[in-house]
């Protein structure tokens, strides 16, 4: 399939199940989306579902890829990606062979394009054309321009547990997932790496020619790195360049104003981060290219005098067309990622009805920065889900922890030689027993127990929407769901169609019905202030010099961000004086809270120490 870049937005990966089949739903409209390829059992369920649904059209039947087969994990991933590719190609062919009729996919393809896109303008001209010959000519041309959105995949680099197939070379989960993608038939697709650098995984990429340029700026499969700051982009870009791998896109994500796992920066806010990318974009590309060119020459492979293109994209908390346009104009952003809002679009994502209703009624207080992930990384989490209710019931029954069937997050060796998951019954039982022997102060004991008991199984909880929506088999007897939206979901309060959401993104309609919504920069700033408050409240009476330096640096860095936003306020908010006023009020309020927190918690602790 050809990546269209027809649209100015993309749908990022969400959970395990929520975008697992998004390409089947949106790629025919030229929209790029990202599929998680972590959970191969879930992928096998999706293979079964889509082979049966499309058997009559594709002429292919489902065949089992058993977990007893050698390299079954990679094989499942390869075949599922190939299957989606075939389905999208079939959908595109159907559209090209259909007629322009009101409400058809063909019409929606052009109606959903960016307002100023030439093809959209030509489409409306075609509809108004009276001369039958001229109308047909335009219709034929328009159909020839139809291209599918990209079927992209995501690997969270931290999920790299050693695979059970010990006799298989390169058998870790991340490596086998990479292999499954690399061996697929996808063309002009991208692999997105998130959660930081994994040298073992990045080194393994050298074995696959599909990641190497076929000619200048042409790749069969592109590499995208999700980053939280410029330094991370430079380090990872150079590391891969030394391997002869070009990074075609740096996908910047807000540290806290995002869904799923949240990686807080040391006080660096999104605006200043984007400004650094804008200022140093040419420098970044040139620095990476010099390393890349030398690597290619050392390998005796074709080098290129000019660097390949690099896209800079951003996601995390974007909620209005005005915000998206500002990011594009001010920071030269190539695409904006819209994640959580698409959870309210059944035509684009896979979410069960019960959880949809929960999302629709969610307020700002229902999405929390939790400690629920077994990875030990903070996790944006929706309260009130069936998984949370199940977890609390187990605790009440005196049987905390979850059965660990998937084992993707088995990393802890605190009590066992073989790694186990901190959400498992085994770990929580052992840890709670240990705490009882430590004679901790009551408050400290209660906090430690709360943190342990909050951890829950994500492998199943983030997959089970598939079992509900498609009546697909996954893990017998376990059907509860975990939802991990970003805080932005609080402002999207009802289900909408795909066209409505796309029109909202381009400013042709407004689907936000929840009244006041703070600007994305103010929202992220408030999340960092809350995070700072939490960090400070955990300080003991004795404050080490290192902790003092860390917290003071964080405080000063966030204040620098406030100053930056104040300096560019006129550019950020241009729609109305009222919005400008509320933006400045938000900055003043957050700045006041920062000063108060520093004085109340940090200065007093410094004096005491």
Secondary structure by P-SEA (a helix, b strand, c coil): ccccccccbbbcccccccccccccccccccbbbbbbcccaaaaaaaaaaaaaaacccccbbbbbbcccccaaaaaaaaaaaaaaaaaaaaaaaaaaacccccccaaaaaaaacccccaaaaaaaaaaacccaaaaaaaaaaaaaacccccbbbbbcccccccccccccccccaaaaaaaaaaacccccbbbbbcccccaaaaaaccccccccccccccccbbbbbbcccaaaaaaaaaaaaaacccccbbbbbcccccccbbbbcccccaaaaaaaaaaaaaaaaaaaaaaaaaaaaaacccccccccbbbbbbbcccccaaaaaaaaccccccbbbbccccccccccccccaaaaaaaaaccccccccccccccccccccccccaaaaaaaaaaaacccccccccccccccccccccccccccaaaaaaaaaaaaaccccaaaaaaaaaaaaaccccccccccccccccccccccccbbbbbbbccccccccccccaaaaaaaaacccccccccccccaaaaaaaaaaaaaaaaaaaccccccaaaaaaaaaaaaaaaaaaaaaaaaccccccccaaaaaaaaaaaaaaaaaaaaaaaacaaaaaaac
